[in-house]
């Protein structure tokens, strides 16, 4: 078994409940969804010409066109060493950095011994560990109890993703995450147009529609859609007012404000 890693880098968490916290991001390869509805594009790593459509992390989703650029880690100590290269040991006043597995979809690798060993290593040394997930992969918390010691940032995909609802909505999976962890939370991206359509045409609120299917409570963050600061600013006020109206939390996206669409590695 092995875990494919697309990239690993140090940054401040840009959004959600841990916004601003020093973190190590570990981006795994592979995903359960393609999300072509988001309209992001990237040139294939195979020929440098073919345009691939999907989410803003296509290079971590599409194994056919980008898989050869991923690094396969077949032992947990290799993965641990890769992550540790990014840890800041230089200042005695620094807090321990969070370890954030993102993707792609990191839960695809939750049974892998390489992943399990890395989780055990960092948790035992006082690091908080998070999975950024779309909430579609079931986890057996009795068989893999280590996952009760981490938390999930759950970004359930809406119809704008272009995915069928039967693929993107797994409320029983999400409920199980929340029941078995302490600080897991929801994180939804919204645009001004989505909110206006709901208000003007009395369409059902998709976020509330999904939450009604999940018995357990978790905090809800909403964030403005945007790959650049300009695009964020266009959507921000509408999303802020939507959060205020519905009793949700608003999250900015500071990594986009700092770097726009530029990759950090």
N, C-alpha and C positions, 0 to 999 in steps of 0.2 A: 504494500500500500504506500501511497505517497500523497502529499498535498501540493498542488500547483500554486506558486506564488507569482503574482504579476509584478508587484512592487512593494517596497517597504520603506517608510519615510517618517520623519519626525515633524510634527506640526501641532499647533493649538487646535483643539476641537472647534470646528466652525459653527456648529448648530446643536440645538436640542438641550437636554438637561445638563450636559457637561460642557456647554459652550465656554471656550476660553481655557480649558484645562490642557496642560501639556500632555501630549499623547504620541504613541507610536501607532501608525496605521499600517496594517498588514492586509494587502489586497489579494484575495484568493481568486483563482480562475474558475469559470463555469457558473451557470445560473439556470434556474428553472423557467425563466421568462426571457423574452427578447425585447419587449416594450418598443416596438417599431413606431408606435403612435407618438412617441416623444420627438421624433424627427431629427435626432442627432445623427451625424454622419462621421465616418472615419475611413481612411484609405486602408485597404487590406494590406497586412504585413507580408502576404505571399507575393504580390506583384507590384505593390505600391500604386496601383491604379484603380482597382475595383472599389466602388463606393459601398460601404456597409452601413445599413441603417439600424438604429436602436436607441438605447439610452445614452447618457453621457459617459458611461463606462464600457463602451462597446469592446474595447481592447481586453476587458476582463470577462466578457460574456461569451463572445464568439470563438469557440475553440478551433473551428475549422480554419478561420482566417488569422487568428492571433495566437493559437495554442503553442506554436513553436517558439514564441518569445517568452513564454512562462518558464519559470525554473521549478523543477520537480524536487521536493524534499522528501527523502525516503527514510530519514531518521529524525527523531524529535530534537536531538542535540544540534543537528545541522540547522533546523528551523530556529531553535532558541538562539544560536550564535548569530544568525542573520538578523533577528530582532534586536539582540543586545548591541549590535553595531550602532544602532540608532539611539541608544539610551544615553541620556546626559548624566555623566558621573562627575562633572567638573565642579559642582558647587554644593557645599554641605547644607545650604539653605534650600535647595531645590526639593520639591515634593516628588514622590515616585510618579512616573508617567503612567497614564492609562494605556492599556494594550487594546487596540480596537481592530477586530477582524471585520473587514468589509469586502465588497466584491464588485461585480459578481454576487454570488450568494454563498457566504461562508458556511452556512448550515449543511450544505451538500457534503462537507468533509467532517461532520461532527462525530462520526463513528471511527474515523481513522486514528490509529495509534499514534501517529506523528502529531496530529492535532491534540489528542488527549494528553500526551506527554508534555507538550508546550504549555497547555492550559494549567496543568498541575504545577509546572515549574514556576510560572509567573505568579499564580495565585498564592503559592506557598511563600513567596518572597514579598508579599504585600502589595502587589499591583492590582488595581481594579481592571477587570477584563469585560469587554463589551462585544457583542455581535450586532452588526448593522444588517438587518434582514428584511426580506419581503414577506415573511410569515407564511411560507408555503410548505416548509419541510417539517414533518413531525419528529419530535425528539422523545425518546423514552427516558424520562428523568429517573426512573428506578434503576434502569440498566446502566445509565450514564449519569450518576449523581453529581459529577463535577459541574454540570450545567446549572445546578441550583446555586452555585457560587458566582456565576456570572450574571449579566443582565442583557436584555435585548432592546435595541432601538428598532421598533417595528414600523416599517414604512410600507403599509399595504397599498397596492397599486389600484388606481381608479380607472375608469373607462378610457381616459385620455391616453393610457398606456398602449391601447390597441389590442390588449390581451382579452381572451374570453373570460367571463366572470368565473367560470368553473375552474380556471387555471390560477387566477390571481387571488381569489377569496377562499381562505381556509380558516373560518372563524374558530373551529374546534382546535386547530393547531395553535392559533394565537392565544386562545384562552388558556391552553395548557402552559404556554410560556409564562403568562402572567401569574397563574396560580402557583407556579413552582419557583418563582424568583421574587426578589424584593423591590427592585427599582426599574423594572422594564416599563417602557412607555411607548406611546404612538407618536409618529412623526409624519405629517402629511404635507405635501407640496401643493400649493394652490396658485391659480392665476386670477387676475382681475376678471377675465372673461368668464371663467367658471362660476365665480360668485355672482356676476351680473346675470348670467343665464338662469341660475337658481332663483334669484330675486324677481327677475322680469317675467319669467315664463312659468313660475311656480313649479319648477322641477324638484324632484325629491333630492334632498341633500345626501350625496353619496357617502360622505364620511359618517353622518349620523345613521344612515342605513346600515353600514357595516357594524358600527358600534352596538347597535341594537341586537346584533347576532352574538355578541360576546358578553357572557354573564359577568365576568370578573372586571373590576374597575382598574383602569390605568390612566395616568395623566396623558392628555392629548396636547401635542405641540403642532402648530401650523406655521408654515414658512412660505415666503413668496417664491414663485417660480422665477428662474433666471440664471443664465450662464455668465452674465456680466453685471457690473454694478448698475449700469443704466437700466437693464432689464429688471433687476431687483427693485430699483426705485419705482419703476412703472407699476409693479404689482404690490408693493409693500403696504401702502395705505389701505387698500381694499382688504388685504389679508389681516392686517392689524384690526380693522373694524369688525371683520368677521369673527376674529378671536374674542374680541370684547363682547360682541353680541351673544356669543354662544358659550361663554365661560371657559374657553380654551386658553392655552398659553401661546404667546407669539414668540417665535424664534427668528432672529436674523440669520444670515449666512456669511460670517465674517471672512471665511477663506475666499469666497467669491469677491467680496469687497476689496480684499488685499491683492488678489491675483487674477481676477476675472476668470477666463476659461483656461488659463495657463496651468499645465500640470506641474506638480511640486517636485517631480523627479523626471 
